[in-house]
Amino acid sequence: MTKHEEYERRTEALLEPLLKANNFELYDIEYVKEGSNWFLRAYIDKEGGIAVDDCELVSRALSDLLDKHDYIPDSYILEVSSPGLGRQLKRDKHFEKSLGEEVEVKLYKALNKKKEFVGLLAAFDQETVTIELEGGSTMVIPRADIATVRLTFDF
């Protein structure tokens, strides 16, 4: 387990009781370096969506817990937010909850001269993601070839 995964796992353990007490759900956690800064990001969700006040509540409580447990030696910026409308699907629970929804799949390398596909999420397993394309045809894409899968949204 990398240090990033360890920090994410430990943060998830700290967050779970807090989120459960407030009827929130942990969508994802990431510990990433962008430019010269480290970011610890917690994405939370709930039925009906997350408000700014929800993020503030979790951010303050999580900040106190992180100060108390002090397991991340790097200087980092803590961010707590909603996963957003165009949320990325990473975990199996994200895919399960999004079956039948329209998704955008971006690939690492072109397939049929395209790197992006949009369709309805029809199925998934450990090895593949299946989308139904416009016109009714289906496309089975190896997960190893996928850079990102996001929900699409229209305004």
C-alpha positions in Angstrom: 0.0 0.0 0.0 1.4 3.4 -1.0 1.5 6.3 1.4 -1.3 7.9 -0.5 -3.5 4.9 -0.1 -2.6 4.7 3.5 -3.6 8.3 4.1 -6.8 7.9 2.2 -7.7 4.7 4.1 -7.0 6.3 7.5 -8.9 9.4 6.6 -11.9 7.3 5.5 -11.8 5.5 8.9 -11.9 8.9 10.7 -14.7 10.2 8.4 -17.1 7.2 8.5 -18.6 7.8 12.0 -18.9 11.5 11.4 -20.7 11.0 8.0 -22.9 8.3 9.4 -24.0 10.6 12.3 -25.1 13.2 9.8 -26.6 10.9 7.2 -23.9 11.7 4.7 -22.1 9.2 2.4 -18.5 9.1 1.5 -18.2 9.3 -2.3 -14.4 9.3 -2.5 -11.1 10.4 -0.9 -8.0 11.4 -2.7 -4.5 12.5 -1.6 -2.8 14.1 -4.6 -0.1 16.5 -5.5 -0.9 19.3 -7.9 1.9 21.6 -8.7 3.8 22.1 -5.5 0.8 21.5 -3.2 -0.6 18.4 -1.7 -4.4 18.1 -1.4 -6.5 15.9 0.8 -9.9 15.9 -0.8 -13.0 14.2 0.7 -16.1 14.1 -1.6 -19.3 13.6 0.3 -22.9 13.1 -0.8 -26.4 12.6 0.6 -29.9 12.1 -0.7 -31.0 15.4 -2.2 -27.4 16.7 -2.6 -24.8 18.4 -0.5 -24.9 22.0 0.6 -22.0 24.3 1.4 -23.0 24.1 5.1 -22.6 20.3 5.0 -19.1 20.7 3.6 -18.2 23.2 6.2 -19.5 21.0 9.0 -17.5 18.0 7.8 -14.4 20.1 7.0 -14.2 21.6 10.5 -14.7 18.2 12.2 -12.3 16.4 9.9 -9.7 19.1 10.4 -9.9 18.6 14.2 -9.6 14.8 13.8 -6.6 15.1 11.4 -4.9 17.5 13.9 -5.5 15.0 16.7 -4.2 11.9 14.8 -1.5 13.8 12.9 -0.5 10.9 10.5 0.3 13.0 7.4 3.7 14.6 7.7 3.4 16.7 4.5 1.9 20.1 4.5 -1.5 19.8 2.6 -4.7 21.6 1.8 -7.9 20.0 3.1 -10.9 20.2 0.8 -14.4 18.8 1.4 -16.9 19.0 -1.4 -19.7 17.4 -3.3 -18.6 15.1 -6.1 -20.5 17.3 -8.5 -22.9 16.7 -11.4 -20.2 15.3 -13.7 -18.9 13.0 -11.0 -16.2 10.5 -11.8 -17.1 6.9 -11.4 -14.2 5.1 -9.7 -15.5 2.5 -7.3 -17.9 -0.4 -8.0 -20.5 1.3 -5.8 -20.4 4.3 -8.1 -20.9 2.2 -11.2 -23.7 0.2 -9.5 -25.6 3.4 -8.5 -25.2 4.8 -12.0 -26.4 1.9 -14.1 -28.7 3.2 -16.8 -27.3 6.7 -16.6 -25.5 8.5 -19.4 -21.7 8.4 -19.1 -18.7 9.8 -20.9 -15.8 7.3 -21.2 -12.3 8.6 -22.0 -9.6 6.2 -23.1 -5.9 6.2 -22.8 -5.5 5.4 -26.4 -7.8 5.6 -29.4 -10.2 2.8 -30.2 -11.8 2.9 -33.6 -10.0 6.3 -34.0 -11.8 7.8 -31.0 -10.7 8.3 -27.4 -14.1 9.5 -26.0 -17.4 7.7 -26.1 -20.8 8.7 -24.6 -23.6 6.2 -23.9 -25.8 4.6 -21.2 -23.9 2.6 -18.6 -25.3 -0.9 -19.2 -23.0 -3.1 -17.2 -19.7 -3.4 -15.5 -17.4 -6.0 -13.8 -13.9 -6.1 -12.6 -12.5 -6.3 -16.1 -14.9 -4.3 -18.3 -17.4 -1.5 -18.6 -20.3 -1.8 -21.1 -22.1 1.2 -22.6 -25.1 1.3 -24.9 -24.3 3.7 -27.7 -26.9 5.8 -29.6 -28.7 3.5 -32.0 -28.7 0.6 -29.6 -25.3 -1.0 -30.2 -23.2 -1.9 -27.2 -19.5 -1.4 -26.6 -17.5 -3.4 -24.1 -14.4 -1.5 -23.0 -11.6 -3.1 -20.9 -11.2 -1.2 -17.7 -7.4 -1.2 -18.2 -7.9 1.0 -21.3 -10.2 3.6 -19.5 -8.7 6.8 -18.2 -12.0 8.2 -16.7 -15.7 7.5 -16.6 -17.9 10.4 -15.7 -21.6 11.1 -15.5 -22.7 13.5 -18.2 -25.1 16.4 -17.5 -27.1 18.8 -19.6 -28.2 22.3 -18.6 
